[in-house]
């Protein structure tokens, strides 16, 4: 497919998805066109400034959006701070490594200066995740807007997030509970093209695999040389706090290298490897490995679909606290 045809497809997809989201979730791509026309520029500017200082920001924002949507819908609940009486989502075990919340704060501050009390933190996060992808060399798309911010955020609820140790059945159940399909699962897993994983999230694959007695027993689906590389940075009794591995060979570039590495036995998580466990998901992995354009099309569609998960009751003035 040529560049013009691909651009045409994205325009058509944006129109179709905008229509779908408007009718189902009361979201609209033109929601703030009159009330806050500067919105998208301000969010993009905040993301771009942060990226200049920290190359891990795009992965952080994309992951933050996923983790937000998968708990109570896309309601910005992941942004709320814990209080004396409540431990919030951001302090749940699965979210301890989330960072770059300041990017959303900076965008919100700039937006409040020109459009006070108008734009939800949930919408800012959805836009920031889109910009994180686009500014990392990935596709851009029209984000349907009009979300409201949630008032509830509980650390214990992060147990609902799909774990890196999940098998395909568990992943499918987690996604289907949120109205997302197997196709969405494979496409959204491609978000792992950005980012870094700590040793604890894949230790199960490189040491004592399957409860084996030998400490050096590894997951046989891993390439031996790749497994050895992971073991070198994550030894059995690792004491280095931030040790780990990039999720693919181009960790700051949004591309389809993740799928190519998966087919070569170089996946990081058990949940990544699980995508090869059914003919349907394996065929999609192969399709996306062969075509960056096919991956981007599917990713955009699934991102809009996930971003339509409902939730929220208000528009916060400060993304870290309820009104």
C-alpha positions in Angstrom: 0.0 0.0 0.0 1.4 3.4 -1.0 1.7 6.4 1.4 -1.3 8.2 -0.1 -3.5 5.1 0.1 -2.4 4.6 3.7 -3.1 8.2 4.6 -6.5 7.8 2.9 -7.2 4.7 4.9 -6.4 6.5 8.2 -8.7 9.4 7.3 -11.5 6.9 6.5 -10.8 4.9 9.6 -10.9 8.1 11.7 -14.3 9.0 10.3 -15.7 5.6 10.8 -14.4 5.3 14.4 -15.5 8.8 15.2 -19.0 7.9 14.1 -18.9 4.7 16.1 -17.7 6.4 19.2 -20.1 9.3 19.0 -23.1 6.9 18.8 -22.0 4.5 21.4 -19.9 6.4 24.0 -21.0 10.0 23.4 -17.5 10.9 22.4 -16.6 13.1 19.5 -13.5 14.1 17.6 -14.7 17.7 17.6 -15.9 17.8 21.2 -13.6 20.8 22.2 -13.4 22.5 18.8 -15.3 25.5 20.1 -14.7 25.3 23.8 -11.0 24.8 23.7 -9.5 24.9 20.2 -5.9 25.1 21.5 -6.2 21.8 23.3 -4.4 19.4 21.0 -1.5 21.8 20.4 -1.1 22.3 24.2 -1.0 18.6 24.9 1.3 17.8 22.1 3.6 20.6 23.2 3.8 19.2 26.8 4.6 15.7 25.5 7.2 17.0 23.1 9.0 19.1 25.7 9.1 16.2 28.1 10.5 13.9 25.4 13.4 16.2 24.8 14.5 15.6 28.4 13.5 12.0 28.9 13.3 9.5 26.0 11.2 7.1 28.2 8.2 9.4 28.3 6.4 8.0 25.3 6.4 4.5 26.7 5.3 5.8 30.1 2.3 7.7 28.7 1.1 4.9 26.5 1.3 2.4 29.4 -0.4 4.9 31.7 -3.4 5.2 29.3 -3.7 1.4 29.0 -3.6 1.0 32.7 -6.2 3.7 33.1 -8.7 2.3 30.7 -8.4 -1.3 31.9 -9.6 -0.5 35.5 -12.7 1.6 35.5 -12.8 2.7 31.9 -10.8 5.7 30.5 -11.6 8.0 33.4 -8.2 9.3 34.5 -8.4 7.4 37.8 -4.8 6.3 37.4 -3.7 9.9 37.8 -5.3 10.4 41.3 -2.9 10.5 44.3 -3.4 8.3 47.4 -4.8 9.9 50.5 -4.6 9.2 54.2 -7.6 6.9 53.9 -7.1 5.4 50.4 -4.3 3.9 48.5 -4.8 4.9 44.8 -4.2 2.9 41.6 -0.9 4.5 40.9 0.4 2.9 44.1 -0.9 -0.6 43.3 1.9 -3.2 42.7 1.3 -3.3 38.9 1.6 0.5 38.7 4.6 1.2 40.9 6.8 1.7 37.9 4.4 4.1 36.1 6.0 7.6 35.8 5.8 10.8 33.8 2.6 12.0 35.6 4.1 15.5 35.5 3.5 15.6 31.7 -0.2 15.4 32.3 0.1 18.0 35.1 2.0 20.4 32.8 -0.6 19.9 30.0 -3.5 20.4 32.4 -1.9 23.6 33.8 -1.5 25.1 30.3 -5.0 24.1 29.3 -6.6 25.5 32.5 -4.9 28.9 31.7 -6.9 29.2 28.5 -9.9 26.9 28.9 -10.6 26.7 32.7 -12.8 23.9 33.9 -13.4 22.6 30.4 -11.1 19.6 29.6 -11.0 16.4 31.5 -7.7 14.8 32.6 -8.9 11.6 31.0 -9.1 13.3 27.6 -5.6 14.8 28.2 -4.2 11.4 28.9 -5.8 9.9 25.8 -4.4 12.7 23.6 -1.0 12.4 25.3 -0.9 8.6 24.6 -1.7 9.3 20.9 1.0 12.0 20.7 3.5 9.7 22.4 3.0 7.2 19.6 3.1 9.8 16.8 6.2 11.6 18.1 8.0 8.3 18.3 7.5 7.6 14.6 4.2 5.9 14.8 0.8 6.8 13.3 -1.4 9.6 14.4 -5.2 9.6 14.5 -8.2 11.6 15.5 -9.0 10.9 19.2 -12.7 11.0 20.1 -13.1 13.2 23.2 -15.6 14.0 25.9 -14.6 11.7 28.6 -15.2 12.6 32.3 -12.9 12.1 35.2 -13.5 9.4 37.8 -13.7 10.0 41.5 -12.7 6.5 42.6 -9.1 5.0 42.5 -8.1 1.9 44.5 -4.7 0.2 44.5 -6.4 -3.2 45.0 -8.2 -2.8 41.6 -4.9 -3.0 39.8 -5.1 -6.8 40.3 -7.5 -6.6 37.3 -4.7 -5.6 34.9 -3.4 -8.3 32.6 -0.2 -9.7 34.0 3.1 -10.3 32.0 2.8 -13.9 33.1 -0.7 -14.5 31.6 -1.3 -17.2 29.1 -3.5 -16.7 26.0 -6.7 -17.8 27.7 -6.2 -15.4 30.6 -5.4 -12.6 28.2 -8.4 -13.3 26.0 -10.7 -13.3 29.1 -9.2 -10.0 30.3 -9.7 -8.3 27.0 -13.2 -9.7 26.3 -14.4 -8.4 29.7 -13.7 -5.0 28.3 -15.3 -5.6 24.9 -12.0 -6.1 23.2 -11.3 -9.0 20.8 -8.3 -11.3 20.1 -7.5 -9.0 17.2 -7.4 -6.1 19.6 -5.2 -8.1 21.9 -2.6 -8.7 19.3 -2.7 -5.1 18.0 -2.5 -3.5 21.4 0.3 -5.8 22.5 2.3 -4.0 19.8 2.5 -1.1 22.3 5.4 -3.1 23.7 7.4 -1.7 20.8 8.1 1.1 23.2 9.6 0.7 26.7 11.5 -1.3 29.2 10.8 -4.2 31.5 12.3 -4.8 34.9 13.8 -8.3 35.6 10.9 -9.2 38.0 8.4 -9.2 35.1 10.2 -11.9 33.1 12.4 -13.7 35.7 10.0 -16.6 35.5 11.2 -17.3 31.9 14.9 -17.3 32.5 15.4 -18.9 35.9 13.8 -22.0 37.4 11.3 -22.1 34.5 8.3 -24.2 35.2 9.5 -24.8 38.7 12.5 -26.8 37.5 15.2 -27.6 40.0 18.0 -26.2 37.9 18.3 -22.4 38.4 19.5 -22.0 34.8 16.5 -23.7 33.2 14.8 -21.4 30.8 11.6 -21.2 28.7 12.3 -23.4 25.7 10.5 -21.0 23.4 13.2 -18.4 24.0 16.2 -18.2 21.6 19.1 -19.6 23.6 21.3 -16.7 22.8 18.6 -14.2 23.7 17.9 -16.1 27.0 21.6 -15.9 27.8 21.6 -12.2 27.2 18.6 -11.7 29.5 20.3 -13.9 32.2 23.4 -11.7 32.0 21.4 -8.6 32.9 19.1 -10.4 35.3 21.0 -13.0 37.2 19.1 -15.4 39.5 19.8 -13.3 42.6 19.7 -9.9 41.0 20.3 -7.0 43.4 20.3 -4.2 40.9 17.0 -2.3 41.4 16.5 -1.0 37.8 18.0 -3.9 35.9 16.0 -5.2 33.0 15.6 -5.2 29.2 14.1 -3.1 26.5 10.9 -4.6 25.1 12.3 -4.7 21.6 15.4 -3.7 19.7 14.2 -0.2 19.0 12.7 0.8 22.4 12.2 4.5 21.6 10.8 4.0 18.0 7.3 3.0 17.4 7.6 0.2 14.7 6.9 -3.5 14.2 10.2 -4.8 15.5 8.3 -6.3 18.5 6.5 -8.7 16.2 9.6 -9.6 14.3 11.4 -10.4 17.5 8.5 -12.5 18.8 8.8 -14.8 15.7 12.5 -15.1 16.4 12.1 -16.4 20.0 13.0 -13.0 21.4 9.9 -11.9 23.3 10.3 -10.6 26.9 7.0 -11.5 28.6 5.2 -14.8 28.8 2.1 -12.9 27.7 4.0 -11.8 24.5 5.0 -15.4 23.7 1.4 -16.5 24.3 0.4 -14.6 21.1 1.9 -17.5 19.2 -0.3 -20.1 20.9 -3.2 -20.0 18.6 -3.4 -20.1 14.8 -5.4 -16.8 14.7 -3.1 -14.8 16.9 0.0 -16.2 15.4 -1.2 -15.3 11.9 -1.8 -11.7 13.1 1.7 -11.6 14.6 3.1 -12.7 11.3 1.0 -10.2 9.4 2.2 -7.3 11.6 5.8 -8.5 11.4 5.6 -8.4 7.6 3.9 -5.0 7.4 4.3 -2.0 9.6 1.4 -0.4 7.8 -0.9 -3.3 8.6 0.1 -3.1 12.3 -0.4 0.7 12.4 -3.9 0.4 10.9 -4.9 -2.3 13.4 -3.3 -0.4 16.3 -5.1 2.8 15.6 -8.5 1.0 15.4 -7.9 -0.9 18.6 -6.7 2.2 20.4 -9.8 4.2 19.6 -11.9 1.1 20.6 -10.1 0.8 23.9 -10.3 4.6 24.5 -14.1 4.4 24.2 -14.4 2.4 27.5 -16.7 4.5 29.6 -16.2 5.9 33.1 -16.0 9.2 35.0 -18.3 11.8 36.6 -16.6 15.2 36.6 -13.9 17.4 35.2 -11.0 17.8 37.6 -9.2 21.1 38.0 -6.1 19.2 39.3 -5.6 15.8 37.8 -4.2 14.4 41.1 -7.3 15.1 43.2 -11.1 14.9 42.9 -13.1 18.0 43.1 
